[in-house]
Amino acid sequence: MDGIRSPMEPLLTVDQVAAYLHLSRTTVYRLVWSGSLRTVKVGSRIRVPESAIAEYLAKEPRA
């Protein structure tokens, strides 16, 4: 099975992302709904891959 990988990247809840970024849950949901923060669906639940947080921070201007 050379070349075939199944990366198991940690998936975070909206609450975990909010705590990590020091944002409210509502703000994180706004980022998700606007497409600024990439998510995946696990069943009916929204999860945020760790790499999506790094991508978001890289493209956002610093204050």
PDB file of N, CA, C and O in Angstrom:
ATOM      1  N   MET A   1       0.834  -1.192   0.000  1.00  0.00           N
ATOM      2  CA  MET A   1       0.000   0.000   0.000  1.00  0.00           C
ATOM      3  C   MET A   1       0.873   1.247   0.000  1.00  0.00           C
ATOM      4  O   MET A   1       0.579   2.218   0.698  1.00  0.00           O
ATOM      5  N   ASP A   2       1.927   1.220  -0.769  1.00  0.00           N
ATOM      6  CA  ASP A   2       2.815   2.363  -0.881  1.00  0.00           C
ATOM      7  C   ASP A   2       2.086   3.542  -1.497  1.00  0.00           C
ATOM      8  O   ASP A   2       1.348   3.380  -2.470  1.00  0.00           O
ATOM      9  N   GLY A   3       2.286   4.727  -0.939  1.00  0.00           N
ATOM     10  CA  GLY A   3       1.699   5.934  -1.483  1.00  0.00           C
ATOM     11  C   GLY A   3       0.277   6.210  -1.032  1.00  0.00           C
ATOM     12  O   GLY A   3      -0.253   7.293  -1.283  1.00  0.00           O
ATOM     13  N   ILE A   4      -0.339   5.260  -0.379  1.00  0.00           N
ATOM     14  CA  ILE A   4      -1.703   5.470   0.109  1.00  0.00           C
ATOM     15  C   ILE A   4      -1.628   5.721   1.608  1.00  0.00           C
ATOM     16  O   ILE A   4      -1.164   4.885   2.383  1.00  0.00           O
ATOM     17  N   ARG A   5      -2.100   6.897   1.986  1.00  0.00           N
ATOM     18  CA  ARG A   5      -2.062   7.248   3.406  1.00  0.00           C
ATOM     19  C   ARG A   5      -3.442   7.668   3.868  1.00  0.00           C
ATOM     20  O   ARG A   5      -4.246   8.188   3.093  1.00  0.00           O
ATOM     21  N   SER A   6      -3.692   7.444   5.093  1.00  0.00           N
ATOM     22  CA  SER A   6      -4.934   7.878   5.708  1.00  0.00           C
ATOM     23  C   SER A   6      -4.582   8.785   6.884  1.00  0.00           C
ATOM     24  O   SER A   6      -4.540   8.331   8.028  1.00  0.00           O
ATOM     25  N   PRO A   7      -4.329  10.066   6.608  1.00  0.00           N
ATOM     26  CA  PRO A   7      -3.924  10.966   7.690  1.00  0.00           C
ATOM     27  C   PRO A   7      -5.067  11.152   8.682  1.00  0.00           C
ATOM     28  O   PRO A   7      -6.213  11.401   8.308  1.00  0.00           O
ATOM     29  N   MET A   8      -4.724  11.026   9.921  1.00  0.00           N
ATOM     30  CA  MET A   8      -5.715  11.208  10.971  1.00  0.00           C
ATOM     31  C   MET A   8      -5.417  12.517  11.688  1.00  0.00           C
ATOM     32  O   MET A   8      -4.883  12.530  12.797  1.00  0.00           O
ATOM     33  N   GLU A   9      -5.766  13.597  11.046  1.00  0.00           N
ATOM     34  CA  GLU A   9      -5.552  14.918  11.609  1.00  0.00           C
ATOM     35  C   GLU A   9      -6.573  15.166  12.720  1.00  0.00           C
ATOM     36  O   GLU A   9      -7.748  14.832  12.571  1.00  0.00           O
ATOM     37  N   PRO A  10      -6.131  15.746  13.818  1.00  0.00           N
ATOM     38  CA  PRO A  10      -7.083  16.061  14.888  1.00  0.00           C
ATOM     39  C   PRO A  10      -8.181  17.008  14.407  1.00  0.00           C
ATOM     40  O   PRO A  10      -7.917  17.985  13.706  1.00  0.00           O
ATOM     41  N   LEU A  11      -9.395  16.701  14.791  1.00  0.00           N
ATOM     42  CA  LEU A  11     -10.550  17.536  14.465  1.00  0.00           C
ATOM     43  C   LEU A  11     -11.043  18.190  15.750  1.00  0.00           C
ATOM     44  O   LEU A  11     -11.215  17.522  16.770  1.00  0.00           O
ATOM     45  N   LEU A  12     -11.268  19.492  15.696  1.00  0.00           N
ATOM     46  CA  LEU A  12     -11.676  20.250  16.877  1.00  0.00           C
ATOM     47  C   LEU A  12     -13.135  20.657  16.780  1.00  0.00           C
ATOM     48  O   LEU A  12     -13.668  20.861  15.689  1.00  0.00           O
ATOM     49  N   THR A  13     -13.768  20.771  17.928  1.00  0.00           N
ATOM     50  CA  THR A  13     -15.129  21.276  17.970  1.00  0.00           C
ATOM     51  C   THR A  13     -15.107  22.796  17.867  1.00  0.00           C
ATOM     52  O   THR A  13     -14.055  23.418  18.019  1.00  0.00           O
ATOM     53  N   VAL A  14     -16.246  23.383  17.614  1.00  0.00           N
ATOM     54  CA  VAL A  14     -16.357  24.838  17.561  1.00  0.00           C
ATOM     55  C   VAL A  14     -15.951  25.438  18.905  1.00  0.00           C
ATOM     56  O   VAL A  14     -15.273  26.465  18.940  1.00  0.00           O
ATOM     57  N   ASP A  15     -16.351  24.819  19.998  1.00  0.00           N
ATOM     58  CA  ASP A  15     -15.974  25.315  21.324  1.00  0.00           C
ATOM     59  C   ASP A  15     -14.456  25.292  21.520  1.00  0.00           C
ATOM     60  O   ASP A  15     -13.891  26.230  22.085  1.00  0.00           O
ATOM     61  N   GLN A  16     -13.801  24.241  21.064  1.00  0.00           N
ATOM     62  CA  GLN A  16     -12.350  24.149  21.191  1.00  0.00           C
ATOM     63  C   GLN A  16     -11.654  25.219  20.356  1.00  0.00           C
ATOM     64  O   GLN A  16     -10.678  25.820  20.804  1.00  0.00           O
ATOM     65  N   VAL A  17     -12.151  25.457  19.146  1.00  0.00           N
ATOM     66  CA  VAL A  17     -11.578  26.492  18.287  1.00  0.00           C
ATOM     67  C   VAL A  17     -11.776  27.867  18.928  1.00  0.00           C
ATOM     68  O   VAL A  17     -10.865  28.694  18.929  1.00  0.00           O
ATOM     69  N   ALA A  18     -12.959  28.103  19.466  1.00  0.00           N
ATOM     70  CA  ALA A  18     -13.239  29.386  20.117  1.00  0.00           C
ATOM     71  C   ALA A  18     -12.280  29.624  21.281  1.00  0.00           C
ATOM     72  O   ALA A  18     -11.759  30.728  21.437  1.00  0.00           O
ATOM     73  N   ALA A  19     -12.046  28.614  22.084  1.00  0.00           N
ATOM     74  CA  ALA A  19     -11.128  28.749  23.217  1.00  0.00           C
ATOM     75  C   ALA A  19      -9.698  28.982  22.734  1.00  0.00           C
ATOM     76  O   ALA A  19      -8.978  29.809  23.294  1.00  0.00           O
ATOM     77  N   TYR A  20      -9.290  28.260  21.704  1.00  0.00           N
ATOM     78  CA  TYR A  20      -7.920  28.369  21.190  1.00  0.00           C
ATOM     79  C   TYR A  20      -7.657  29.758  20.610  1.00  0.00           C
ATOM     80  O   TYR A  20      -6.590  30.334  20.825  1.00  0.00           O
ATOM     81  N   LEU A  21      -8.637  30.296  19.871  1.00  0.00           N
ATOM     82  CA  LEU A  21      -8.475  31.593  19.216  1.00  0.00           C
ATOM     83  C   LEU A  21      -8.946  32.765  20.084  1.00  0.00           C
ATOM     84  O   LEU A  21      -8.841  33.923  19.682  1.00  0.00           O
ATOM     85  N   HIS A  22      -9.458  32.457  21.259  1.00  0.00           N
ATOM     86  CA  HIS A  22      -9.998  33.479  22.166  1.00  0.00           C
ATOM     87  C   HIS A  22     -11.114  34.269  21.487  1.00  0.00           C
ATOM     88  O   HIS A  22     -11.139  35.500  21.520  1.00  0.00           O
ATOM     89  N   LEU A  23     -12.035  33.525  20.872  1.00  0.00           N
ATOM     90  CA  LEU A  23     -13.197  34.097  20.207  1.00  0.00           C
ATOM     91  C   LEU A  23     -14.460  33.502  20.813  1.00  0.00           C
ATOM     92  O   LEU A  23     -14.406  32.494  21.519  1.00  0.00           O
ATOM     93  N   SER A  24     -15.579  34.123  20.537  1.00  0.00           N
ATOM     94  CA  SER A  24     -16.845  33.553  20.989  1.00  0.00           C
ATOM     95  C   SER A  24     -17.265  32.443  20.028  1.00  0.00           C
ATOM     96  O   SER A  24     -16.786  32.372  18.896  1.00  0.00           O
ATOM     97  N   ARG A  25     -18.156  31.586  20.492  1.00  0.00           N
ATOM     98  CA  ARG A  25     -18.681  30.524  19.630  1.00  0.00           C
ATOM     99  C   ARG A  25     -19.370  31.130  18.413  1.00  0.00           C
ATOM    100  O   ARG A  25     -19.239  30.620  17.300  1.00  0.00           O
ATOM    101  N   THR A  26     -20.106  32.222  18.629  1.00  0.00           N
ATOM    102  CA  THR A  26     -20.818  32.882  17.535  1.00  0.00           C
ATOM    103  C   THR A  26     -19.849  33.353  16.461  1.00  0.00           C
ATOM    104  O   THR A  26     -20.123  33.200  15.271  1.00  0.00           O
ATOM    105  N   THR A  27     -18.727  33.920  16.865  1.00  0.00           N
ATOM    106  CA  THR A  27     -17.733  34.392  15.903  1.00  0.00           C
ATOM    107  C   THR A  27     -17.156  33.228  15.108  1.00  0.00           C
ATOM    108  O   THR A  27     -16.960  33.342  13.898  1.00  0.00           O
ATOM    109  N   VAL A  28     -16.884  32.120  15.769  1.00  0.00           N
ATOM    110  CA  VAL A  28     -16.367  30.947  15.058  1.00  0.00           C
ATOM    111  C   VAL A  28     -17.399  30.445  14.051  1.00  0.00           C
ATOM    112  O   VAL A  28     -17.046  30.117  12.918  1.00  0.00           O
ATOM    113  N   TYR A  29     -18.670  30.382  14.450  1.00  0.00           N
ATOM    114  CA  TYR A  29     -19.711  29.965  13.502  1.00  0.00           C
ATOM    115  C   TYR A  29     -19.793  30.932  12.325  1.00  0.00           C
ATOM    116  O   TYR A  29     -20.007  30.492  11.195  1.00  0.00           O
ATOM    117  N   ARG A  30     -19.630  32.228  12.554  1.00  0.00           N
ATOM    118  CA  ARG A  30     -19.631  33.199  11.455  1.00  0.00           C
ATOM    119  C   ARG A  30     -18.477  32.925  10.491  1.00  0.00           C
ATOM    120  O   ARG A  30     -18.651  33.006   9.275  1.00  0.00           O
ATOM    121  N   LEU A  31     -17.306  32.602  11.026  1.00  0.00           N
ATOM    122  CA  LEU A  31     -16.161  32.264  10.182  1.00  0.00           C
ATOM    123  C   LEU A  31     -16.451  31.020   9.343  1.00  0.00           C
ATOM    124  O   LEU A  31     -16.080  30.948   8.172  1.00  0.00           O
ATOM    125  N   VAL A  32     -17.113  30.053   9.952  1.00  0.00           N
ATOM    126  CA  VAL A  32     -17.481  28.822   9.249  1.00  0.00           C
ATOM    127  C   VAL A  32     -18.485  29.136   8.141  1.00  0.00           C
ATOM    128  O   VAL A  32     -18.296  28.730   6.994  1.00  0.00           O
ATOM    129  N   TRP A  33     -19.548  29.854   8.483  1.00  0.00           N
ATOM    130  CA  TRP A  33     -20.611  30.147   7.508  1.00  0.00           C
ATOM    131  C   TRP A  33     -20.124  31.022   6.365  1.00  0.00           C
ATOM    132  O   TRP A  33     -20.619  30.906   5.244  1.00  0.00           O
ATOM    133  N   SER A  34     -19.155  31.901   6.635  1.00  0.00           N
ATOM    134  CA  SER A  34     -18.637  32.785   5.589  1.00  0.00           C
ATOM    135  C   SER A  34     -17.624  32.072   4.692  1.00  0.00           C
ATOM    136  O   SER A  34     -17.249  32.594   3.641  1.00  0.00           O
ATOM    137  N   GLY A  35     -17.182  30.886   5.101  1.00  0.00           N
ATOM    138  CA  GLY A  35     -16.194  30.147   4.331  1.00  0.00           C
ATOM    139  C   GLY A  35     -14.763  30.508   4.687  1.00  0.00           C
ATOM    140  O   GLY A  35     -13.829  30.026   4.047  1.00  0.00           O
ATOM    141  N   SER A  36     -14.573  31.345   5.693  1.00  0.00           N
ATOM    142  CA  SER A  36     -13.230  31.758   6.109  1.00  0.00           C
ATOM    143  C   SER A  36     -12.499  30.659   6.861  1.00  0.00           C
ATOM    144  O   SER A  36     -11.268  30.635   6.895  1.00  0.00           O
ATOM    145  N   LEU A  37     -13.253  29.751   7.462  1.00  0.00           N
ATOM    146  CA  LEU A  37     -12.667  28.664   8.241  1.00  0.00           C
ATOM    147  C   LEU A  37     -13.175  27.339   7.683  1.00  0.00           C
ATOM    148  O   LEU A  37     -14.373  27.058   7.715  1.00  0.00           O
ATOM    149  N   ARG A  38     -12.258  26.538   7.177  1.00  0.00           N
ATOM    150  CA  ARG A  38     -12.600  25.247   6.558  1.00  0.00           C
ATOM    151  C   ARG A  38     -13.065  24.258   7.630  1.00  0.00           C
ATOM    152  O   ARG A  38     -12.507  24.191   8.724  1.00  0.00           O
ATOM    153  N   THR A  39     -14.086  23.507   7.288  1.00  0.00           N
ATOM    154  CA  THR A  39     -14.623  22.510   8.214  1.00  0.00           C
ATOM    155  C   THR A  39     -14.867  21.194   7.491  1.00  0.00           C
ATOM    156  O   THR A  39     -14.826  21.118   6.263  1.00  0.00           O
ATOM    157  N   VAL A  40     -15.119  20.169   8.281  1.00  0.00           N
ATOM    158  CA  VAL A  40     -15.577  18.887   7.754  1.00  0.00           C
ATOM    159  C   VAL A  40     -16.804  18.486   8.567  1.00  0.00           C
ATOM    160  O   VAL A  40     -16.961  18.878   9.723  1.00  0.00           O
ATOM    161  N   LYS A  41     -17.656  17.707   7.941  1.00  0.00           N
ATOM    162  CA  LYS A  41     -18.839  17.207   8.639  1.00  0.00           C
ATOM    163  C   LYS A  41     -18.553  15.791   9.110  1.00  0.00           C
ATOM    164  O   LYS A  41     -18.058  14.953   8.357  1.00  0.00           O
ATOM    165  N   VAL A  42     -18.872  15.546  10.358  1.00  0.00           N
ATOM    166  CA  VAL A  42     -18.790  14.209  10.926  1.00  0.00           C
ATOM    167  C   VAL A  42     -20.217  13.883  11.358  1.00  0.00           C
ATOM    168  O   VAL A  42     -20.678  14.302  12.420  1.00  0.00           O
ATOM    169  N   GLY A  43     -20.890  13.135  10.516  1.00  0.00           N
ATOM    170  CA  GLY A  43     -22.317  12.941  10.737  1.00  0.00           C
ATOM    171  C   GLY A  43     -22.999  14.276  10.502  1.00  0.00           C
ATOM    172  O   GLY A  43     -22.864  14.863   9.428  1.00  0.00           O
ATOM    173  N   SER A  44     -23.722  14.758  11.488  1.00  0.00           N
ATOM    174  CA  SER A  44     -24.380  16.057  11.369  1.00  0.00           C
ATOM    175  C   SER A  44     -23.601  17.158  12.085  1.00  0.00           C
ATOM    176  O   SER A  44     -24.062  18.296  12.165  1.00  0.00           O
ATOM    177  N   ARG A  45     -22.435  16.823  12.599  1.00  0.00           N
ATOM    178  CA  ARG A  45     -21.656  17.778  13.392  1.00  0.00           C
ATOM    179  C   ARG A  45     -20.528  18.406  12.579  1.00  0.00           C
ATOM    180  O   ARG A  45     -19.968  17.790  11.672  1.00  0.00           O
ATOM    181  N   ILE A  46     -20.217  19.637  12.928  1.00  0.00           N
ATOM    182  CA  ILE A  46     -19.140  20.382  12.283  1.00  0.00           C
ATOM    183  C   ILE A  46     -17.862  20.189  13.091  1.00  0.00           C
ATOM    184  O   ILE A  46     -17.865  20.322  14.315  1.00  0.00           O
ATOM    185  N   ARG A  47     -16.777  19.878  12.402  1.00  0.00           N
ATOM    186  CA  ARG A  47     -15.468  19.784  13.044  1.00  0.00           C
ATOM    187  C   ARG A  47     -14.481  20.603  12.225  1.00  0.00           C
ATOM    188  O   ARG A  47     -14.623  20.739  11.009  1.00  0.00           O
ATOM    189  N   VAL A  48     -13.480  21.145  12.909  1.00  0.00           N
ATOM    190  CA  VAL A  48     -12.477  21.981  12.260  1.00  0.00           C
ATOM    191  C   VAL A  48     -11.130  21.259  12.328  1.00  0.00           C
ATOM    192  O   VAL A  48     -10.625  20.996  13.419  1.00  0.00           O
ATOM    193  N   PRO A  49     -10.547  20.937  11.171  1.00  0.00           N
ATOM    194  CA  PRO A  49      -9.215  20.327  11.182  1.00  0.00           C
ATOM    195  C   PRO A  49      -8.192  21.325  11.737  1.00  0.00           C
ATOM    196  O   PRO A  49      -8.302  22.529  11.507  1.00  0.00           O
ATOM    197  N   GLU A  50      -7.203  20.816  12.464  1.00  0.00           N
ATOM    198  CA  GLU A  50      -6.169  21.698  13.013  1.00  0.00           C
ATOM    199  C   GLU A  50      -5.521  22.537  11.923  1.00  0.00           C
ATOM    200  O   GLU A  50      -5.233  23.714  12.137  1.00  0.00           O
ATOM    201  N   SER A  51      -5.290  21.948  10.765  1.00  0.00           N
ATOM    202  CA  SER A  51      -4.635  22.686   9.680  1.00  0.00           C
ATOM    203  C   SER A  51      -5.484  23.857   9.187  1.00  0.00           C
ATOM    204  O   SER A  51      -4.944  24.831   8.662  1.00  0.00           O
ATOM    205  N   ALA A  52      -6.804  23.776   9.348  1.00  0.00           N
ATOM    206  CA  ALA A  52      -7.678  24.866   8.925  1.00  0.00           C
ATOM    207  C   ALA A  52      -7.458  26.112   9.781  1.00  0.00           C
ATOM    208  O   ALA A  52      -7.601  27.235   9.299  1.00  0.00           O
ATOM    209  N   ILE A  53      -7.109  25.909  11.048  1.00  0.00           N
ATOM    210  CA  ILE A  53      -6.834  27.053  11.923  1.00  0.00           C
ATOM    211  C   ILE A  53      -5.556  27.752  11.452  1.00  0.00           C
ATOM    212  O   ILE A  53      -5.507  28.980  11.381  1.00  0.00           O
ATOM    213  N   ALA A  54      -4.531  26.970  11.131  1.00  0.00           N
ATOM    214  CA  ALA A  54      -3.272  27.545  10.642  1.00  0.00           C
ATOM    215  C   ALA A  54      -3.508  28.283   9.318  1.00  0.00           C
ATOM    216  O   ALA A  54      -2.958  29.364   9.106  1.00  0.00           O
ATOM    217  N   GLU A  55      -4.312  27.712   8.442  1.00  0.00           N
ATOM    218  CA  GLU A  55      -4.628  28.363   7.162  1.00  0.00           C
ATOM    219  C   GLU A  55      -5.350  29.689   7.395  1.00  0.00           C
ATOM    220  O   GLU A  55      -5.030  30.697   6.765  1.00  0.00           O
ATOM    221  N   TYR A  56      -6.310  29.679   8.289  1.00  0.00           N
ATOM    222  CA  TYR A  56      -7.058  30.893   8.598  1.00  0.00           C
ATOM    223  C   TYR A  56      -6.137  31.974   9.149  1.00  0.00           C
ATOM    224  O   TYR A  56      -6.198  33.125   8.717  1.00  0.00           O
ATOM    225  N   LEU A  57      -5.282  31.608  10.103  1.00  0.00           N
ATOM    226  CA  LEU A  57      -4.379  32.584  10.706  1.00  0.00           C
ATOM    227  C   LEU A  57      -3.366  33.118   9.702  1.00  0.00           C
ATOM    228  O   LEU A  57      -2.968  34.280   9.781  1.00  0.00           O
ATOM    229  N   ALA A  58      -2.946  32.280   8.761  1.00  0.00           N
ATOM    230  CA  ALA A  58      -1.965  32.699   7.764  1.00  0.00           C
ATOM    231  C   ALA A  58      -2.532  33.728   6.791  1.00  0.00           C
ATOM    232  O   ALA A  58      -1.805  34.598   6.311  1.00  0.00           O
ATOM    233  N   LYS A  59      -3.820  33.632   6.501  1.00  0.00           N
ATOM    234  CA  LYS A  59      -4.402  34.550   5.504  1.00  0.00           C
ATOM    235  C   LYS A  59      -5.037  35.783   6.138  1.00  0.00           C
ATOM    236  O   LYS A  59      -5.331  36.745   5.429  1.00  0.00           O
ATOM    237  N   GLU A  60      -5.253  35.784   7.426  1.00  0.00           N
ATOM    238  CA  GLU A  60      -5.852  36.940   8.103  1.00  0.00           C
ATOM    239  C   GLU A  60      -4.798  37.989   8.427  1.00  0.00           C
ATOM    240  O   GLU A  60      -3.719  37.653   8.915  1.00  0.00           O
ATOM    241  N   PRO A  61      -5.098  39.252   8.162  1.00  0.00           N
ATOM    242  CA  PRO A  61      -4.141  40.311   8.527  1.00  0.00           C
ATOM    243  C   PRO A  61      -4.039  40.428  10.046  1.00  0.00           C
ATOM    244  O   PRO A  61      -5.027  40.266  10.761  1.00  0.00           O
ATOM    245  N   ARG A  62      -2.850  40.706  10.517  1.00  0.00           N
ATOM    246  CA  ARG A  62      -2.614  40.871  11.953  1.00  0.00           C
ATOM    247  C   ARG A  62      -2.986  42.270  12.391  1.00  0.00           C
ATOM    248  O   ARG A  62      -2.746  43.237  11.669  1.00  0.00           O
ATOM    249  N   ALA A  63      -3.569  42.382  13.565  1.00  0.00           N
ATOM    250  CA  ALA A  63      -3.958  43.698  14.093  1.00  0.00           C
ATOM    251  C   ALA A  63      -2.833  44.335  14.857  1.00  0.00           C
ATOM    252  O   ALA A  63      -2.985  45.444  15.370  1.00  0.00           O
TER     253      ALA A  63
END
